[in-house]
């Protein structure tokens, strides 16, 4: 049985949702998502935990508030180039934002919170997609798909590859060890793992992210009316990916 929500004390006059979000961000940066609690956030702003219930009724509501605060300083890509250029820059900027803030991907993944900052980003992104020629339904799905891809990729990127990385080995060391293990497998039983050992373990995360993001754009381009579709072919896209630093 769920514990009842504590009765709130009188609200602290200086406590605002904006100040609460800022305090939650500081706790998240210091202690991570696992260490985030109503009690710690209350202590950060100098009030009793019960006082927070005038502003957020549960930790889940605190996470909603935090989700919007995490994207408050997001910079929208310039409106220049093709829809594809802008779509790719959106994905890159979102990944950079999530990587820059501790456990940000864990907080935002799967959440749809209509805070002011998220609303502004969604409005801008949907406007670009609709202006490019996507139908309303396809624009909405494209926005969701990109968000899910970036969040999921960053979660993978920030998770240890194995116990060895969790114990202190670098990601590169773990990947190279995996490649060595694949190469020494019996080729008659694992011919593909042996043949693709380098391809499976050599690419860095930047290369992997660009590959996936560009393939999303490839698929979305097929949804555009012929007169709106870019004439940038798949071969050129591969060259563009290789040329990107």
RAMOUR-V681385 format. One record per residue. N is the residue number from 1. SS is DSSP state (helix for helix, strand for strand, loop for the rest). OMEGA is omega in radians with two decimals (none if undefined). Layout:
# RAMOUR-V681385
n,ss,omega
N,SS,OMEGA
N,SS,OMEGA
This chain:
# RAMOUR-V681385
n,ss,omega
1,loop,-3.10
2,loop,3.10
3,loop,3.12
4,loop,3.08
5,loop,-3.13
6,loop,3.06
7,loop,-3.07
8,loop,2.95
9,loop,3.04
10,loop,-3.08
11,loop,3.07
12,loop,-3.04
13,loop,-3.05
14,loop,-3.05
15,loop,3.10
16,loop,3.10
17,helix,3.10
18,helix,3.10
19,helix,3.10
20,helix,3.12
21,helix,3.12
22,helix,3.11
23,helix,3.12
24,helix,3.09
25,helix,3.13
26,helix,3.11
27,helix,3.13
28,helix,-3.13
29,helix,-3.09
30,helix,-2.97
31,helix,-3.12
32,loop,-3.11
33,helix,-3.13
34,helix,-3.11
35,helix,-3.13
36,loop,3.11
37,loop,3.08
38,helix,-3.12
39,helix,-3.12
40,helix,3.12
41,helix,3.09
42,helix,3.13
43,helix,-3.13
44,helix,-3.13
45,helix,3.03
46,loop,3.09
47,loop,3.03
48,loop,-3.09
49,helix,-3.11
50,helix,-3.14
51,helix,-3.13
52,helix,-3.04
53,helix,2.98
54,helix,-3.05
55,loop,3.06
56,loop,-3.01
57,loop,-3.11
58,loop,3.08
59,helix,3.11
60,helix,3.08
61,helix,3.06
62,helix,3.11
63,helix,3.04
64,helix,3.13
65,helix,-3.13
66,helix,3.13
67,helix,3.12
68,helix,-3.12
69,helix,-3.11
70,helix,-3.14
71,loop,-3.07
72,loop,-3.10
73,loop,3.09
74,loop,3.09
75,loop,-3.13
76,loop,3.11
77,loop,3.10
78,loop,3.11
79,loop,3.12
80,loop,-3.07
81,loop,-3.11
82,loop,3.06
83,helix,-3.12
84,helix,3.10
85,helix,-3.10
86,helix,3.09
87,helix,3.14
88,helix,-3.14
89,helix,3.06
90,helix,-3.13
91,helix,3.13
92,helix,-3.13
93,helix,-3.13
94,helix,3.09
95,helix,3.14
96,helix,3.13
97,helix,-3.12
98,helix,3.13
99,helix,-3.04
100,helix,-3.05
101,loop,-3.03
102,loop,3.06
103,loop,-3.11
104,helix,-3.13
105,helix,3.11
106,helix,-3.14
107,helix,-2.95
108,helix,-3.03
109,loop,3.08
110,loop,-3.10
111,loop,3.01
112,loop,-3.08
113,loop,-3.05
114,loop,3.03
115,loop,-3.04
116,helix,-3.10
117,helix,3.12
118,helix,3.11
119,helix,-3.13
120,helix,-3.14
121,helix,-3.13
122,helix,3.13
123,helix,-3.14
124,helix,-3.10
125,helix,-3.14
126,helix,3.10
127,helix,3.13
128,helix,-3.10
129,helix,3.12
130,helix,3.12
131,helix,3.13
132,helix,3.12
133,loop,3.11
134,loop,3.05
135,loop,-3.13
136,helix,-3.12
137,helix,-3.12
138,helix,3.10
139,helix,3.13
140,helix,-3.14
141,helix,3.12
142,helix,3.11
143,helix,3.12
144,helix,-3.09
145,helix,3.13
146,helix,3.13
147,helix,-3.13
148,helix,3.13
149,helix,-3.08
150,helix,3.14
151,helix,-3.14
152,helix,3.14
153,helix,-3.12
154,helix,3.06
155,helix,3.09
156,helix,-3.08
157,helix,-3.06
158,loop,3.09
159,loop,3.12
160,loop,3.09
161,loop,-3.10
162,loop,3.09
163,helix,-3.13
164,helix,3.11
165,helix,3.11
166,helix,-3.12
167,loop,3.05
168,loop,3.10
169,loop,3.11
170,loop,3.12
171,helix,3.12
172,helix,3.12
173,helix,-3.13
174,helix,3.13
175,helix,3.13
176,helix,3.11
177,helix,3.10
178,helix,3.10
179,helix,3.10
180,helix,3.14
181,helix,3.11
182,helix,-3.08
183,helix,-3.10
184,loop,3.09
185,loop,3.08
186,loop,-3.03
187,loop,-3.12
188,loop,3.13
189,loop,-3.08
190,loop,-3.06
191,helix,-3.09
192,helix,3.11
193,helix,3.12
194,helix,-3.08
195,helix,-3.05
196,loop,-3.08
197,helix,3.14
198,helix,-3.11
199,helix,-3.13
200,helix,-2.97
201,helix,-3.08
202,loop,-3.02
203,loop,3.09
204,loop,-3.05
205,helix,3.10
206,helix,3.13
207,helix,3.14
208,helix,-3.13
209,helix,-3.13
210,helix,3.12
211,helix,-3.11
212,helix,-3.12
213,helix,3.12
214,helix,3.10
215,helix,3.02
216,helix,3.14
217,helix,3.08
218,helix,-3.09
219,helix,-3.13
220,helix,-3.13
221,helix,-3.13
222,loop,-3.11
223,loop,-3.09
224,loop,3.01
225,loop,-3.08
226,loop,-3.09
227,loop,-3.14
228,loop,-3.04
229,loop,3.04
230,loop,3.09
231,loop,3.13
232,loop,-3.00
233,loop,-3.11
234,helix,3.12
235,helix,3.11
236,helix,3.14
237,helix,3.12
238,helix,3.10
239,helix,3.13
240,helix,3.12
241,helix,-3.14
242,helix,-3.10
243,helix,-3.10
244,loop,-3.12
245,loop,none
